[in-house]
Amino acid sequence: ITFADGAHWHIEQPTPAAELRWTDVKAGGHTDMGTALRQVAEALKTPPMLERAVSPVLVLVTDGHHTDDFEGG
């Protein structure tokens, strides 16, 4: 999820690693980290995530200065 001026899935569909084609992300705008965290939490609910799914790995890369309700996320 990119979270500059809103939060949006950088890669919309789950994609096997062998088929993944990365597109670089450009920094800019407001850092809507709380919005991004709420989006991640929604995706990790069961359902849609399978109850017995492998635990995901989450990596957060940010400038560290959120501009929205981070604690609410």
PQR file with spaces between the fields and no chain letter, atoms N, CA, C, O and H, PARSE charges and radii, in Angstrom:
ATOM       1  N    ILE     1       0.860   -1.175    0.000 -0.4000 1.5000
ATOM       2  CA   ILE     1       0.000    0.000    0.000 -0.0000 2.0000
ATOM       3  C    ILE     1       0.899    1.227    0.000  0.5500 1.7000
ATOM       4  O    ILE     1       1.806    1.342    0.825 -0.5500 1.4000
ATOM       5  N    THR     2       0.646    2.133   -0.918 -0.4000 1.5000
ATOM       6  CA   THR     2       1.307    3.433   -0.876 -0.0000 2.0000
ATOM       7  C    THR     2       0.387    4.368   -0.107  0.5500 1.7000
ATOM       8  O    THR     2      -0.834    4.233   -0.173 -0.5500 1.4000
ATOM       9  H    THR     2      -0.091    2.040   -1.588  0.4000 1.0000
ATOM      10  N    PHE     3       0.965    5.312    0.618 -0.4000 1.5000
ATOM      11  CA   PHE     3       0.125    6.164    1.455 -0.0000 2.0000
ATOM      12  C    PHE     3       0.567    7.616    1.427  0.5500 1.7000
ATOM      13  O    PHE     3       0.837    8.222    2.464 -0.5500 1.4000
ATOM      14  H    PHE     3       1.958    5.422    0.672  0.4000 1.0000
ATOM      15  N    ALA     4       0.634    8.158    0.225 -0.4000 1.5000
ATOM      16  CA   ALA     4       0.867    9.587    0.028 -0.0000 2.0000
ATOM      17  C    ALA     4      -0.411   10.169   -0.555  0.5500 1.7000
ATOM      18  O    ALA     4      -0.859    9.752   -1.624 -0.5500 1.4000
ATOM      19  H    ALA     4       0.414    7.666   -0.617  0.4000 1.0000
ATOM      20  N    ASP     5      -0.999   11.136    0.148 -0.4000 1.5000
ATOM      21  CA   ASP     5      -2.273   11.730   -0.288 -0.0000 2.0000
ATOM      22  C    ASP     5      -3.341   10.658   -0.453  0.5500 1.7000
ATOM      23  O    ASP     5      -3.954   10.546   -1.514 -0.5500 1.4000
ATOM      24  H    ASP     5      -0.635   11.475    1.016  0.4000 1.0000
ATOM      25  N    GLY     6      -3.560    9.881    0.582 -0.4000 1.5000
ATOM      26  CA   GLY     6      -4.495    8.760    0.556 -0.0000 2.0000
ATOM      27  C    GLY     6      -3.713    7.464    0.615  0.5500 1.7000
ATOM      28  O    GLY     6      -2.482    7.479    0.615 -0.5500 1.4000
ATOM      29  H    GLY     6      -3.061    9.972    1.444  0.4000 1.0000
ATOM      30  N    ALA     7      -4.411    6.352    0.665 -0.4000 1.5000
ATOM      31  CA   ALA     7      -3.770    5.037    0.693 -0.0000 2.0000
ATOM      32  C    ALA     7      -4.334    4.197   -0.438  0.5500 1.7000
ATOM      33  O    ALA     7      -5.549    4.114   -0.620 -0.5500 1.4000
ATOM      34  H    ALA     7      -5.411    6.340    0.665  0.4000 1.0000
ATOM      35  N    HIS     8      -3.441    3.574   -1.195 -0.4000 1.5000
ATOM      36  CA   HIS     8      -3.846    2.800   -2.366 -0.0000 2.0000
ATOM      37  C    HIS     8      -2.974    1.552   -2.464  0.5500 1.7000
ATOM      38  O    HIS     8      -1.780    1.597   -2.167 -0.5500 1.4000
ATOM      39  H    HIS     8      -2.454    3.641   -1.048  0.4000 1.0000
ATOM      40  N    TRP     9      -3.574    0.442   -2.879 -0.4000 1.5000
ATOM      41  CA   TRP     9      -2.789   -0.772   -3.096 -0.0000 2.0000
ATOM      42  C    TRP     9      -1.813   -0.517   -4.239  0.5500 1.7000
ATOM      43  O    TRP     9      -2.224   -0.139   -5.336 -0.5500 1.4000
ATOM      44  H    TRP     9      -4.544    0.405   -3.120  0.4000 1.0000
ATOM      45  N    HIS    10      -0.545   -0.719   -3.989 -0.4000 1.5000
ATOM      46  CA   HIS    10       0.481   -0.542   -5.020 -0.0000 2.0000
ATOM      47  C    HIS    10       0.366   -1.647   -6.070  0.5500 1.7000
ATOM      48  O    HIS    10       0.518   -1.404   -7.267 -0.5500 1.4000
ATOM      49  H    HIS    10      -0.212   -1.026   -3.098  0.4000 1.0000
ATOM      50  N    ILE    11       0.097   -2.853   -5.601 -0.4000 1.5000
ATOM      51  CA   ILE    11      -0.164   -4.001   -6.484 -0.0000 2.0000
ATOM      52  C    ILE    11      -1.543   -4.500   -6.092  0.5500 1.7000
ATOM      53  O    ILE    11      -1.729   -5.024   -4.994 -0.5500 1.4000
ATOM      54  H    ILE    11      -0.027   -3.050   -4.628  0.4000 1.0000
ATOM      55  N    GLU    12      -2.507   -4.340   -6.981 -0.4000 1.5000
ATOM      56  CA   GLU    12      -3.921   -4.569   -6.670 -0.0000 2.0000
ATOM      57  C    GLU    12      -4.264   -6.020   -6.344  0.5500 1.7000
ATOM      58  O    GLU    12      -5.017   -6.282   -5.406 -0.5500 1.4000
ATOM      59  H    GLU    12      -2.356   -3.914   -7.873  0.4000 1.0000
ATOM      60  N    GLN    13      -3.719   -6.967   -7.112 -0.4000 1.5000
ATOM      61  CA   GLN    13      -4.093   -8.376   -6.976 -0.0000 2.0000
ATOM      62  C    GLN    13      -2.961   -9.178   -6.343  0.5500 1.7000
ATOM      63  O    GLN    13      -1.790   -8.918   -6.619 -0.5500 1.4000
ATOM      64  H    GLN    13      -3.108   -6.754   -7.875  0.4000 1.0000
ATOM      65  N    PRO    14      -3.305  -10.164   -5.484 -0.5600 1.5000
ATOM      66  CA   PRO    14      -2.261  -11.067   -4.989  0.2800 2.0000
ATOM      67  C    PRO    14      -1.535  -11.683   -6.183  0.5500 1.7000
ATOM      68  O    PRO    14      -2.173  -12.166   -7.118 -0.5500 1.4000
ATOM      69  N    THR    15      -0.208  -11.666   -6.151 -0.4000 1.5000
ATOM      70  CA   THR    15       0.592  -12.090   -7.296 -0.0000 2.0000
ATOM      71  C    THR    15       1.724  -12.988   -6.820  0.5500 1.7000
ATOM      72  O    THR    15       2.455  -12.613   -5.904 -0.5500 1.4000
ATOM      73  H    THR    15       0.310  -11.273   -5.391  0.4000 1.0000
ATOM      74  N    PRO    16       1.890  -14.169   -7.421 -0.5600 1.5000
ATOM      75  CA   PRO    16       3.040  -15.009   -7.065  0.2800 2.0000
ATOM      76  C    PRO    16       4.349  -14.236   -7.287  0.5500 1.7000
ATOM      77  O    PRO    16       4.467  -13.473   -8.246 -0.5500 1.4000
ATOM      78  N    ALA    17       5.306  -14.434   -6.415 -0.4000 1.5000
ATOM      79  CA   ALA    17       6.572  -13.702   -6.497 -0.0000 2.0000
ATOM      80  C    ALA    17       7.250  -13.868   -7.853  0.5500 1.7000
ATOM      81  O    ALA    17       7.848  -12.920   -8.362 -0.5500 1.4000
ATOM      82  H    ALA    17       5.210  -15.053   -5.636  0.4000 1.0000
ATOM      83  N    ALA    18       7.165  -15.049   -8.438 -0.4000 1.5000
ATOM      84  CA   ALA    18       7.812  -15.290   -9.730 -0.0000 2.0000
ATOM      85  C    ALA    18       7.193  -14.458  -10.852  0.5500 1.7000
ATOM      86  O    ALA    18       7.838  -14.209  -11.871 -0.5500 1.4000
ATOM      87  H    ALA    18       6.680  -15.819   -8.023  0.4000 1.0000
ATOM      88  N    GLU    19       5.946  -14.030  -10.667 -0.4000 1.5000
ATOM      89  CA   GLU    19       5.256  -13.255  -11.693 -0.0000 2.0000
ATOM      90  C    GLU    19       5.213  -11.759  -11.395  0.5500 1.7000
ATOM      91  O    GLU    19       4.731  -10.973  -12.210 -0.5500 1.4000
ATOM      92  H    GLU    19       5.423  -14.233   -9.839  0.4000 1.0000
ATOM      93  N    LEU    20       5.709  -11.376  -10.243 -0.4000 1.5000
ATOM      94  CA   LEU    20       5.625   -9.985   -9.816 -0.0000 2.0000
ATOM      95  C    LEU    20       6.537   -9.087  -10.640  0.5500 1.7000
ATOM      96  O    LEU    20       7.710   -9.399  -10.842 -0.5500 1.4000
ATOM      97  H    LEU    20       6.101  -12.015   -9.581  0.4000 1.0000
ATOM      98  N    ARG    21       6.000   -7.989  -11.105 -0.4000 1.5000
ATOM      99  CA   ARG    21       6.773   -6.968  -11.815 -0.0000 2.0000
ATOM     100  C    ARG    21       6.652   -5.686  -11.013  0.5500 1.7000
ATOM     101  O    ARG    21       5.588   -5.069  -10.971 -0.5500 1.4000
ATOM     102  H    ARG    21       5.047   -7.736  -10.941  0.4000 1.0000
ATOM     103  N    TRP    22       7.741   -5.290  -10.381 -0.4000 1.5000
ATOM     104  CA   TRP    22       7.742   -4.154   -9.472 -0.0000 2.0000
ATOM     105  C    TRP    22       7.764   -2.828  -10.234  0.5500 1.7000
ATOM     106  O    TRP    22       8.484   -2.673  -11.220 -0.5500 1.4000
ATOM     107  H    TRP    22       8.605   -5.791  -10.416  0.4000 1.0000
ATOM     108  N    THR    23       6.973   -1.891   -9.763 -0.4000 1.5000
ATOM     109  CA   THR    23       6.982   -0.537  -10.273 -0.0000 2.0000
ATOM     110  C    THR    23       7.456    0.359   -9.131  0.5500 1.7000
ATOM     111  O    THR    23       6.903    0.299   -8.033 -0.5500 1.4000
ATOM     112  H    THR    23       6.388   -2.017   -8.962  0.4000 1.0000
ATOM     113  N    ASP    24       8.466    1.184   -9.373 -0.4000 1.5000
ATOM     114  CA   ASP    24       8.995    2.041   -8.314 -0.0000 2.0000
ATOM     115  C    ASP    24       7.933    2.976   -7.772  0.5500 1.7000
ATOM     116  O    ASP    24       7.026    3.395   -8.491 -0.5500 1.4000
ATOM     117  H    ASP    24       8.915    1.232  -10.266  0.4000 1.0000
ATOM     118  N    VAL    25       8.061    3.297   -6.487 -0.4000 1.5000
ATOM     119  CA   VAL    25       7.151    4.207   -5.802 -0.0000 2.0000
ATOM     120  C    VAL    25       7.880    5.535   -5.622  0.5500 1.7000
ATOM     121  O    VAL    25       9.054    5.567   -5.254 -0.5500 1.4000
ATOM     122  H    VAL    25       8.798    2.956   -5.903  0.4000 1.0000
ATOM     123  N    LYS    26       7.183    6.607   -5.882 -0.4000 1.5000
ATOM     124  CA   LYS    26       7.755    7.943   -5.696 -0.0000 2.0000
ATOM     125  C    LYS    26       7.176    8.550   -4.427  0.5500 1.7000
ATOM     126  O    LYS    26       5.970    8.479   -4.192 -0.5500 1.4000
ATOM     127  H    LYS    26       6.229    6.581   -6.181  0.4000 1.0000
ATOM     128  N    ALA    27       8.035    9.148   -3.611 -0.4000 1.5000
ATOM     129  CA   ALA    27       7.595    9.813   -2.387 -0.0000 2.0000
ATOM     130  C    ALA    27       7.013   11.176   -2.721  0.5500 1.7000
ATOM     131  O    ALA    27       7.407   11.811   -3.700 -0.5500 1.4000
ATOM     132  H    ALA    27       9.015    9.207   -3.801  0.4000 1.0000
ATOM     133  N    GLY    28       6.082   11.613   -1.905 -0.4000 1.5000
ATOM     134  CA   GLY    28       5.505   12.935   -2.096 -0.0000 2.0000
ATOM     135  C    GLY    28       4.139   13.013   -1.458  0.5500 1.7000
ATOM     136  O    GLY    28       3.511   11.983   -1.209 -0.5500 1.4000
ATOM     137  H    GLY    28       5.763   11.097   -1.110  0.4000 1.0000
ATOM     138  N    GLY    29       3.671   14.208   -1.191 -0.4000 1.5000
ATOM     139  CA   GLY    29       2.341   14.406   -0.625 -0.0000 2.0000
ATOM     140  C    GLY    29       2.314   14.185    0.875  0.5500 1.7000
ATOM     141  O    GLY    29       3.352   14.120    1.534 -0.5500 1.4000
ATOM     142  H    GLY    29       4.181   15.045   -1.393  0.4000 1.0000
ATOM     143  N    HIS    30       1.091   14.070    1.402 -0.4000 1.5000
ATOM     144  CA   HIS    30       0.902   13.833    2.832 -0.0000 2.0000
ATOM     145  C    HIS    30       1.077   12.350    3.137  0.5500 1.7000
ATOM     146  O    HIS    30       0.758   11.493    2.314 -0.5500 1.4000
ATOM     147  H    HIS    30       0.248   14.122    0.867  0.4000 1.0000
ATOM     148  N    THR    31       1.590   12.060    4.332 -0.4000 1.5000
ATOM     149  CA   THR    31       1.870   10.677    4.733 -0.0000 2.0000
ATOM     150  C    THR    31       0.667   10.118    5.485  0.5500 1.7000
ATOM     151  O    THR    31       0.580   10.246    6.706 -0.5500 1.4000
ATOM     152  H    THR    31       1.849   12.757    5.001  0.4000 1.0000
ATOM     153  N    ASP    32      -0.253    9.503    4.762 -0.4000 1.5000
ATOM     154  CA   ASP    32      -1.499    8.983    5.336 -0.0000 2.0000
ATOM     155  C    ASP    32      -1.304    7.565    5.867  0.5500 1.7000
ATOM     156  O    ASP    32      -1.921    6.615    5.384 -0.5500 1.4000
ATOM     157  H    ASP    32      -0.183    9.399    3.770  0.4000 1.0000
ATOM     158  N    MET    33      -0.433    7.441    6.871 -0.4000 1.5000
ATOM     159  CA   MET    33      -0.079    6.135    7.409 -0.0000 2.0000
ATOM     160  C    MET    33      -1.237    5.483    8.155  0.5500 1.7000
ATOM     161  O    MET    33      -1.405    4.266    8.070 -0.5500 1.4000
ATOM     162  H    MET    33       0.069    8.213    7.263  0.4000 1.0000
ATOM     163  N    GLY    34      -2.035    6.252    8.879 -0.4000 1.5000
ATOM     164  CA   GLY    34      -3.189    5.685    9.578 -0.0000 2.0000
ATOM     165  C    GLY    34      -4.180    5.068    8.607  0.5500 1.7000
ATOM     166  O    GLY    34      -4.710    3.985    8.855 -0.5500 1.4000
ATOM     167  H    GLY    34      -1.898    7.240    8.948  0.4000 1.0000
ATOM     168  N    THR    35      -4.426    5.754    7.509 -0.4000 1.5000
ATOM     169  CA   THR    35      -5.324    5.238    6.478 -0.0000 2.0000
ATOM     170  C    THR    35      -4.780    3.933    5.908  0.5500 1.7000
ATOM     171  O    THR    35      -5.535    2.985    5.690 -0.5500 1.4000
ATOM     172  H    THR    35      -3.995    6.634    7.308  0.4000 1.0000
ATOM     173  N    ALA    36      -3.482    3.883    5.667 -0.4000 1.5000
ATOM     174  CA   ALA    36      -2.858    2.662    5.143 -0.0000 2.0000
ATOM     175  C    ALA    36      -2.976    1.517    6.147  0.5500 1.7000
ATOM     176  O    ALA    36      -3.272    0.386    5.762 -0.5500 1.4000
ATOM     177  H    ALA    36      -2.868    4.652    5.843  0.4000 1.0000
ATOM     178  N    LEU    37      -2.750    1.797    7.417 -0.4000 1.5000
ATOM     179  CA   LEU    37      -2.843    0.738    8.425 -0.0000 2.0000
ATOM     180  C    LEU    37      -4.270    0.209    8.547  0.5500 1.7000
ATOM     181  O    LEU    37      -4.464   -0.989    8.753 -0.5500 1.4000
ATOM     182  H    LEU    37      -2.510    2.716    7.730  0.4000 1.0000
ATOM     183  N    ARG    38      -5.265    1.077    8.424 -0.4000 1.5000
ATOM     184  CA   ARG    38      -6.652    0.602    8.447 -0.0000 2.0000
ATOM     185  C    ARG    38      -6.929   -0.296    7.241  0.5500 1.7000
ATOM     186  O    ARG    38      -7.647   -1.289    7.363 -0.5500 1.4000
ATOM     187  H    ARG    38      -5.107    2.051    8.257  0.4000 1.0000
ATOM     188  N    GLN    39      -6.370    0.043    6.082 -0.4000 1.5000
ATOM     189  CA   GLN    39      -6.547   -0.790    4.886 -0.0000 2.0000
ATOM     190  C    GLN    39      -5.913   -2.164    5.085  0.5500 1.7000
ATOM     191  O    GLN    39      -6.499   -3.180    4.713 -0.5500 1.4000
ATOM     192  H    GLN    39      -5.787    0.850    5.983  0.4000 1.0000
ATOM     193  N    VAL    40      -4.727   -2.196    5.666 -0.4000 1.5000
ATOM     194  CA   VAL    40      -4.047   -3.471    5.928 -0.0000 2.0000
ATOM     195  C    VAL    40      -4.867   -4.300    6.912  0.5500 1.7000
ATOM     196  O    VAL    40      -5.065   -5.496    6.698 -0.5500 1.4000
ATOM     197  H    VAL    40      -4.250   -1.370    5.969  0.4000 1.0000
ATOM     198  N    ALA    41      -5.346   -3.678    7.986 -0.4000 1.5000
ATOM     199  CA   ALA    41      -6.138   -4.396    8.986 -0.0000 2.0000
ATOM     200  C    ALA    41      -7.389   -5.005    8.358  0.5500 1.7000
ATOM     201  O    ALA    41      -7.763   -6.131    8.686 -0.5500 1.4000
ATOM     202  H    ALA    41      -5.186   -2.706    8.160  0.4000 1.0000
ATOM     203  N    GLU    42      -8.031   -4.270    7.463 -0.4000 1.5000
ATOM     204  CA   GLU    42      -9.227   -4.781    6.782 -0.0000 2.0000
ATOM     205  C    GLU    42      -8.880   -6.009    5.927  0.5500 1.7000
ATOM     206  O    GLU    42      -9.640   -6.977    5.894 -0.5500 1.4000
ATOM     207  H    GLU    42      -7.726   -3.355    7.197  0.4000 1.0000
ATOM     208  N    ALA    43      -7.752   -5.967    5.250 -0.4000 1.5000
ATOM     209  CA   ALA    43      -7.346   -7.082    4.386 -0.0000 2.0000
ATOM     210  C    ALA    43      -6.960   -8.318    5.200  0.5500 1.7000
ATOM     211  O    ALA    43      -7.062   -9.441    4.708 -0.5500 1.4000
ATOM     212  H    ALA    43      -7.135   -5.180    5.277  0.4000 1.0000
ATOM     213  N    LEU    44      -6.519   -8.115    6.441 -0.4000 1.5000
ATOM     214  CA   LEU    44      -6.080   -9.242    7.268 -0.0000 2.0000
ATOM     215  C    LEU    44      -7.200   -9.853    8.106  0.5500 1.7000
ATOM     216  O    LEU    44      -6.968  -10.830    8.817 -0.5500 1.4000
ATOM     217  H    LEU    44      -6.436   -7.202    6.841  0.4000 1.0000
ATOM     218  N    LYS    45      -8.404   -9.298    8.036 -0.4000 1.5000
ATOM     219  CA   LYS    45      -9.535   -9.886    8.752 -0.0000 2.0000
ATOM     220  C    LYS    45      -9.841  -11.264    8.181  0.5500 1.7000
ATOM     221  O    LYS    45      -9.513  -11.559    7.032 -0.5500 1.4000
ATOM     222  H    LYS    45      -8.592   -8.504    7.459  0.4000 1.0000
ATOM     223  N    THR    46     -10.477  -12.109    9.000 -0.4000 1.5000
ATOM     224  CA   THR    46     -10.937  -13.399    8.496 -0.0000 2.0000
ATOM     225  C    THR    46     -12.455  -13.414    8.509  0.5500 1.7000
ATOM     226  O    THR    46     -13.053  -13.279    9.576 -0.5500 1.4000
ATOM     227  H    THR    46     -10.743  -11.870    9.934  0.4000 1.0000
ATOM     228  N    PRO    47     -13.099  -13.574    7.355 -0.5600 1.5000
ATOM     229  CA   PRO    47     -12.590  -13.412    5.999  0.2800 2.0000
ATOM     230  C    PRO    47     -12.345  -11.934    5.695  0.5500 1.7000
ATOM     231  O    PRO    47     -12.806  -11.095    6.469 -0.5500 1.4000
ATOM     232  N    PRO    48     -11.662  -11.568    4.639 -0.5600 1.5000
ATOM     233  CA   PRO    48     -11.335  -12.329    3.444  0.2800 2.0000
ATOM     234  C    PRO    48     -10.097  -13.210    3.607  0.5500 1.7000
ATOM     235  O    PRO    48      -9.967  -14.206    2.896 -0.5500 1.4000
ATOM     236  N    MET    49      -9.187  -12.875    4.519 -0.4000 1.5000
ATOM     237  CA   MET    49      -7.999  -13.726    4.673 -0.0000 2.0000
ATOM     238  C    MET    49      -8.433  -15.065    5.272  0.5500 1.7000
ATOM     239  O    MET    49      -9.263  -15.107    6.179 -0.5500 1.4000
ATOM     240  H    MET    49      -9.292  -12.066    5.097  0.4000 1.0000
ATOM     241  N    LEU    50      -7.873  -16.136    4.765 -0.4000 1.5000
ATOM     242  CA   LEU    50      -8.232  -17.458    5.263 -0.0000 2.0000
ATOM     243  C    LEU    50      -7.776  -17.628    6.696  0.5500 1.7000
ATOM     244  O    LEU    50      -6.697  -17.169    7.069 -0.5500 1.4000
ATOM     245  H    LEU    50      -7.199  -16.101    4.028  0.4000 1.0000
ATOM     246  N    GLU    51      -8.592  -18.285    7.495 -0.4000 1.5000
ATOM     247  CA   GLU    51      -8.285  -18.467    8.910 -0.0000 2.0000
ATOM     248  C    GLU    51      -6.973  -19.224    9.119  0.5500 1.7000
ATOM     249  O    GLU    51      -6.244  -18.946   10.072 -0.5500 1.4000
ATOM     250  H    GLU    51      -9.468  -18.658    7.192  0.4000 1.0000
ATOM     251  N    ARG    52      -6.667  -20.177    8.239 -0.4000 1.5000
ATOM     252  CA   ARG    52      -5.461  -20.990    8.396 -0.0000 2.0000
ATOM     253  C    ARG    52      -4.344  -20.541    7.462  0.5500 1.7000
ATOM     254  O    ARG    52      -3.430  -21.315    7.178 -0.5500 1.4000
ATOM     255  H    ARG    52      -7.259  -20.403    7.466  0.4000 1.0000
ATOM     256  N    ALA    53      -4.406  -19.317    6.986 -0.4000 1.5000
ATOM     257  CA   ALA    53      -3.379  -18.807    6.071 -0.0000 2.0000
ATOM     258  C    ALA    53      -2.053  -18.621    6.799  0.5500 1.7000
ATOM     259  O    ALA    53      -2.010  -18.461    8.019 -0.5500 1.4000
ATOM     260  H    ALA    53      -5.149  -18.688    7.216  0.4000 1.0000
ATOM     261  N    VAL    54      -0.989  -18.645    6.032 -0.4000 1.5000
ATOM     262  CA   VAL    54       0.339  -18.377    6.581 -0.0000 2.0000
ATOM     263  C    VAL    54       0.382  -16.922    7.025  0.5500 1.7000
ATOM     264  O    VAL    54      -0.124  -16.047    6.322 -0.5500 1.4000
ATOM     265  H    VAL    54      -1.024  -18.775    5.042  0.4000 1.0000
ATOM     266  N    SER    55       0.970  -16.654    8.163 -0.4000 1.5000
ATOM     267  CA   SER    55       1.050  -15.281    8.659 -0.0000 2.0000
ATOM     268  C    SER    55       1.823  -14.410    7.683  0.5500 1.7000
ATOM     269  O    SER    55       2.895  -14.796    7.219 -0.5500 1.4000
ATOM     270  H    SER    55       1.382  -17.365    8.734  0.4000 1.0000
ATOM     271  N    PRO    56       1.288  -13.243    7.371 -0.5600 1.5000
ATOM     272  CA   PRO    56       1.963  -12.364    6.408  0.2800 2.0000
ATOM     273  C    PRO    56       3.152  -11.658    7.042  0.5500 1.7000
ATOM     274  O    PRO    56       3.256  -11.561    8.265 -0.5500 1.4000
ATOM     275  N    VAL    57       4.028  -11.177    6.209 -0.4000 1.5000
ATOM     276  CA   VAL    57       5.141  -10.332    6.643 -0.0000 2.0000
ATOM     277  C    VAL    57       4.800   -8.918    6.190  0.5500 1.7000
ATOM     278  O    VAL    57       4.528   -8.685    5.012 -0.5500 1.4000
ATOM     279  H    VAL    57       3.944  -11.256    5.216  0.4000 1.0000
ATOM     280  N    LEU    58       4.815   -7.988    7.117 -0.4000 1.5000
ATOM     281  CA   LEU    58       4.531   -6.597    6.795 -0.0000 2.0000
ATOM     282  C    LEU    58       5.806   -5.783    6.955  0.5500 1.7000
ATOM     283  O    LEU    58       6.506   -5.897    7.962 -0.5500 1.4000
ATOM     284  H    LEU    58       5.035   -8.177    8.074  0.4000 1.0000
ATOM     285  N    VAL    59       6.098   -4.973    5.969 -0.4000 1.5000
ATOM     286  CA   VAL    59       7.275   -4.098    6.008 -0.0000 2.0000
ATOM     287  C    VAL    59       6.771   -2.672    5.841  0.5500 1.7000
ATOM     288  O    VAL    59       6.095   -2.356    4.862 -0.5500 1.4000
ATOM     289  H    VAL    59       5.530   -4.880    5.151  0.4000 1.0000
ATOM     290  N    LEU    60       7.100   -1.820    6.790 -0.4000 1.5000
ATOM     291  CA   LEU    60       6.674   -0.431    6.730 -0.0000 2.0000
ATOM     292  C    LEU    60       7.879    0.439    6.393  0.5500 1.7000
ATOM     293  O    LEU    60       8.887    0.421    7.099 -0.5500 1.4000
ATOM     294  H    LEU    60       7.649   -2.076    7.585  0.4000 1.0000
ATOM     295  N    VAL    61       7.766    1.195    5.314 -0.4000 1.5000
ATOM     296  CA   VAL    61       8.812    2.137    4.917 -0.0000 2.0000
ATOM     297  C    VAL    61       8.155    3.509    4.875  0.5500 1.7000
ATOM     298  O    VAL    61       7.204    3.724    4.123 -0.5500 1.4000
ATOM     299  H    VAL    61       6.947    1.210    4.741  0.4000 1.0000
ATOM     300  N    THR    62       8.660    4.436    5.681 -0.4000 1.5000
ATOM     301  CA   THR    62       8.066    5.758    5.773 -0.0000 2.0000
ATOM     302  C    THR    62       9.123    6.773    6.179  0.5500 1.7000
ATOM     303  O    THR    62      10.204    6.411    6.643 -0.5500 1.4000
ATOM     304  H    THR    62       9.432    4.262    6.292  0.4000 1.0000
ATOM     305  N    ASP    63       8.795    8.049    5.998 -0.4000 1.5000
ATOM     306  CA   ASP    63       9.682    9.095    6.493 -0.0000 2.0000
ATOM     307  C    ASP    63       9.459    9.316    7.988  0.5500 1.7000
ATOM     308  O    ASP    63      10.178   10.089    8.622 -0.5500 1.4000
ATOM     309  H    ASP    63       7.916    8.342    5.621  0.4000 1.0000
ATOM     310  N    GLY    64       8.453    8.628    8.550 -0.4000 1.5000
ATOM     311  CA   GLY    64       8.212    8.677    9.987 -0.0000 2.0000
ATOM     312  C    GLY    64       7.326    9.804   10.454  0.5500 1.7000
ATOM     313  O    GLY    64       7.090    9.931   11.656 -0.5500 1.4000
ATOM     314  H    GLY    64       7.869    8.001    8.035  0.4000 1.0000
ATOM     315  N    HIS    65       6.829   10.618    9.562 -0.4000 1.5000
ATOM     316  CA   HIS    65       6.017   11.764    9.940 -0.0000 2.0000
ATOM     317  C    HIS    65       4.603   11.608    9.378  0.5500 1.7000
ATOM     318  O    HIS    65       4.289   12.128    8.308 -0.5500 1.4000
ATOM     319  H    HIS    65       7.020   10.514    8.586  0.4000 1.0000
ATOM     320  N    HIS    66       3.756   10.886   10.115 -0.4000 1.5000
ATOM     321  CA   HIS    66       2.387   10.670    9.646 -0.0000 2.0000
ATOM     322  C    HIS    66       1.629   11.995    9.675  0.5500 1.7000
ATOM     323  O    HIS    66       1.908   12.856   10.509 -0.5500 1.4000
ATOM     324  H    HIS    66       4.011   10.463   10.985  0.4000 1.0000
ATOM     325  N    THR    67       0.683   12.154    8.778 -0.4000 1.5000
ATOM     326  CA   THR    67      -0.086   13.397    8.700 -0.0000 2.0000
ATOM     327  C    THR    67      -1.577   13.153    8.926  0.5500 1.7000
ATOM     328  O    THR    67      -2.387   14.065    8.760 -0.5500 1.4000
ATOM     329  H    THR    67       0.456   11.454    8.100  0.4000 1.0000
ATOM     330  N    ASP    68      -1.940   11.930    9.304 -0.4000 1.5000
ATOM     331  CA   ASP    68      -3.332   11.630    9.601 -0.0000 2.0000
ATOM     332  C    ASP    68      -3.405   10.910   10.931  0.5500 1.7000
ATOM     333  O    ASP    68      -2.430   10.903   11.682 -0.5500 1.4000
ATOM     334  H    ASP    68      -1.282   11.189    9.438  0.4000 1.0000
ATOM     335  N    ASP    69      -4.545   10.301   11.239 -0.4000 1.5000
ATOM     336  CA   ASP    69      -4.766    9.629   12.522 -0.0000 2.0000
ATOM     337  C    ASP    69      -4.046    8.288   12.555  0.5500 1.7000
ATOM     338  O    ASP    69      -4.653    7.245   12.313 -0.5500 1.4000
ATOM     339  H    ASP    69      -5.337   10.307   10.629  0.4000 1.0000
ATOM     340  N    PHE    70      -2.760    8.316   12.852 -0.4000 1.5000
ATOM     341  CA   PHE    70      -1.937    7.106   12.921 -0.0000 2.0000
ATOM     342  C    PHE    70      -2.422    6.186   14.041  0.5500 1.7000
ATOM     343  O    PHE    70      -2.534    4.977   13.838 -0.5500 1.4000
ATOM     344  H    PHE    70      -2.267    9.164   13.049  0.4000 1.0000
ATOM     345  N    GLU    71      -2.708    6.735   15.204 -0.4000 1.5000
ATOM     346  CA   GLU    71      -3.139    5.909   16.341 -0.0000 2.0000
ATOM     347  C    GLU    71      -4.445    5.185   16.029  0.5500 1.7000
ATOM     348  O    GLU    71      -4.640    4.060   16.489 -0.5500 1.4000
ATOM     349  H    GLU    71      -2.617    7.717   15.368  0.4000 1.0000
ATOM     350  N    GLY    72      -5.331    5.788   15.270 -0.4000 1.5000
ATOM     351  CA   GLY    72      -6.598    5.148   14.885 -0.0000 2.0000
ATOM     352  C    GLY    72      -6.399    4.016   13.902  0.5500 1.7000
ATOM     353  O    GLY    72      -7.261    3.147   13.767 -0.5500 1.4000
ATOM     354  H    GLY    72      -5.173    6.702   14.896  0.4000 1.0000
ATOM     355  N    GLY    73      -5.270    4.018   13.214 -0.4000 1.5000
ATOM     356  CA   GLY    73      -4.980    2.969   12.240 -0.0000 2.0000
ATOM     357  C    GLY    73      -4.437    1.751   12.909  0.5500 1.7000
ATOM     358  O    GLY    73      -4.135    0.762   12.240 -0.5500 1.4000
ATOM     359  H    GLY    73      -4.570    4.723   13.323  0.4000 1.0000
